[in-house]
Every structure is written in C-alpha cells, then in structure tokens.
Amino acid sequence: MHCKLLLATNNQAKVREYRSLLSAVPYELVTPGEVGITTTVEETGGTFAENARLKASLLAAESGLWALADDSGLEVDALGGEPGVRSARYAGEGASDRERIDYLLRKLVGVPWEQRTARFRCVIAVATPAGRIELCSGECPGVITDELRGEQGFGYDPVFYLPELDKTMAELTLADKNKYSHRARAARKVPPLLARLENDGTV
C-alpha cells in the first residue's frame, strides 16, 4: 500500500476539491509544497492529456511517490474550442481570474445565448515513479453567461451556467460542484484506477 498520493498542484482551491472528491481512497493526499518539492512543471503539451501526463510523470519521478495531476479547461464552441489548454493563460501570463473572464466575455460580445455553448473538460493522469501512467477524463456541458454570478469556485466558474440546475458553477456549494463538475466526473474514475494499479503490484 502506498500511503501517500502526491497531488501535482499547490492551488489550494483545487487541493480542497480533490481532498473532498477522493476522501474515500486509502491515501494521504499531499501537495508538492508539503513534501518539499519546489519544481514548477511547464505545461508545454498541446492537449489536456499531454499536460497531465507531463506533470504527473515528472513529479512522480522526483518525489518517489505516486502522483496525480490534471489538466483542465474551458472549451467554447463559438470560439472554435478556445481557450482550451490555454485557459489559465488566455488573457496573458499572470492574469487574474477576473481578467480572464473579462477577456472571454469581450470575445463573446454579440454572440446569442444559443451559440454560447461550452464545456469544462478535465483529464487526470496518475503516474508511478517507475514510469507507468494511467489516464481518465470527464467533462461538464454548459453555457457562458454574459455576467458573473456566484462567489464560490474559481477560474471561469462565475460565467459557466448549468441549465439543468439554473445556476452557474460559482453558485454551487462544494458538495454540489463535486457532483456535477468535470473534475468530479473524472475523479470518480480514480479509485478503481488506483485499485487496479495496486492489484497489478505497480510501483
């Protein structure tokens, strides 16, 4: 049994989500900062899967622990799938969540509601120090609003509207977000993946 699973993020909002989503797995979820790793992994991949694999494999090799990394982002149909893998850098390096949202909304000015369809997509990679990598994914469909709603969540959550709930992602409690989000849908596939690695005797 591997008692620790390294989350390849120091983003505390994301850490809280994962500790809630994976509360049932028999691992202590730790961050790079908590185990003394300061390496910053550049997301140079062209897809969510490539970036997730890159982060997980590098941190697993450096830490000697199994590592879980994700790459996720927003895909807007009217923008040809943008911002996609550039979601965190869409308004430039160092931009705040609000600056990214404002940039997105400016690009959607004049686009009618029925054409503002989008999805959040998440790919999770679990890597071992020996180099084995397994992937799982999830997505959540929605619509981009023309104004911010809600105080919860992070990133593009305040403008990502879920028609079936009549709420944006930022209006959901963490418990509800962990039922519907792209990250939640991908994370549900992680426990059986970890069990499979354990049963295979993977190190």
N, C-alpha and C positions, 0 to 999 in steps of 0.2 A: 504494500500500500504506500502510495506517495502522499505524504501528509500535507504537502503544500502545493498549491497551484498558483503560478505567477500570472497575474493579470497584467498585460502589456500596456498599462496606462497609469498615469498619475492624476488623471482627470477625476476629481472627487465625485462629481455628479454621476459619471459613468461607473465608478467604483461602487457607489451606493446601489445603483441599479443592478449590477452584477451580483453583489452580495445578497440582494433580495432574490434575484432570479435563480441563483444557484445555491440557495440556502440549504437545500436538501442533499447536496453532494458531500461525500465524506472527505473533504479537503478544507484546509485553511486557505482562503483566498488572500494573497499578499500582493503588494504593489512593488514595482522596481525600487522606489524610494525606501520602502520598508526593509528590503534585503540589501540595500547599499549599492544598487545599480544606478548609475547616472547616465548611461548611454542613451543618446537620442537617435532613434531609427528614422531615417529619411524615407518618406513614403514616395518611392520613385516608380512604383508599379503603375501600369495603365488600367488596371481593373481593381475592384474591391478585393477579389480573391488574391491577386498578386501581392497587394499591400499587406493583407492579413497574414499570408504565408511568410512574407519577409520579416515582419515584426515578431511573429511567434518563434520562427526558427532562430533568429539572432539572439533573442532573449533566453530561449531555452539553452542554447549553446553557452551563453555567458554565465547563466545562473546555475546550471546543472539541474534545474527543475523543469517539470512540465510547464509549458507556458501557453496561455490562451490570449489571442489577440483578435481584434475585429477591425474591419474597415467598413464604414457605413456612410451613407449619404443620401441626398435627395436627388431624385430624377424628375424633371418637369417636362411633360410631353410637348408643350408649346415652345420649349426652348431646346428641342432636339435631345433631351436627356440631360441637359445641364441642370445643376452644376456637377452632378455625378461624383467622380473621385476627387474633384476639386472643391467639394462642398465646404471644407474648412478654410480654403484659401480663395474662395470665389471673389471676394472683394479685396483681395490682396493679402500678403503676409502680415500677420499681426492685427488684422481687422477684428473688431468685437462681434459678438453675436448680432447685436442690433445693426451694425454696419453691413453685415452680410445680408440680413433680412431686408434692409432698406434698398440695397443694391438689387436684390432679387425682385422686389416689388416694382422698382423702377423699370426693370426689363419686361415686366408683365403689364405695364400700364396700357389700357385699351383692350386687353385680351378678355373676352367674355367668360363668364363663370363656367360654362360647359366645356371650355377649352383649357381650363386651368387644372386639369387632372395631373396627378403626380403620384409618386410612391417613395417611401423611405425603403432603402434596401440595406441589408446587413449580411456580411459574410464573416463567419467566425472560423479561425484556424486554431487547432490545438497541436502543438509541436513537442516532441521529446528531445532531450539532449543528444540522442543518437541519430536524430535527423528524420524521424518519421513525422509526417504531417497529415492531419485529417481535417476536412472542411465540412461545414454545414451553413445553411443560409436561411434567411427569412425576409419577407417584405410585407409592407403595410400600405394599401392604397388610400389615397385621399385627394383633397382639392386645396389649392393655395388660395387663401383668403386675400382680401385687399387691405386688411388692417390687422394689427396684433390683438390677440385675445388670450388672456390667461397669464398666470405668474409662475407656473410650475415648469419643470423640464429645463431644456437648454437648446442651443442651436436654433433650428428653424421651427421648433415646436409651436411657437405662438401663431404661426400662419399656416400650419398644417391641419386642415379641417377633416374630421372623420364624419362623413354623412350619417352613418348608422347610429352614431352617438350624439350628433348635433353639438359637438364640442371640438375645439382644437386640442392637439396633443398637450398643450400647455395648460389646459383647463382640467386635465385628468389628475386624479390622485396617483401617487406612485403605484398603488395596488392595481388601479385600473390600467395605467400605462403598461404595467407588466403583464396584462392580459392581451393587449392589442398591438403593441409596438413591434416593429421589425426586429429589434434586438431581442425582444421576448420570444418571438416566433423562432428565431434562430437558436436562442439559448435553450429552448425546450428539447432540442436535439443533442445538447451537450452531455447530459448524464448518461444516456445509452452509449454515446461515443466513448466517454471515459471508461465505462464499464467494459466495453469491447477491448480497449487498449489494455486494461488490467487483465482481462481474461486471456489476452494474447501473450501476456508476460512482457509487454513492450517496456523498454527502459529509455 
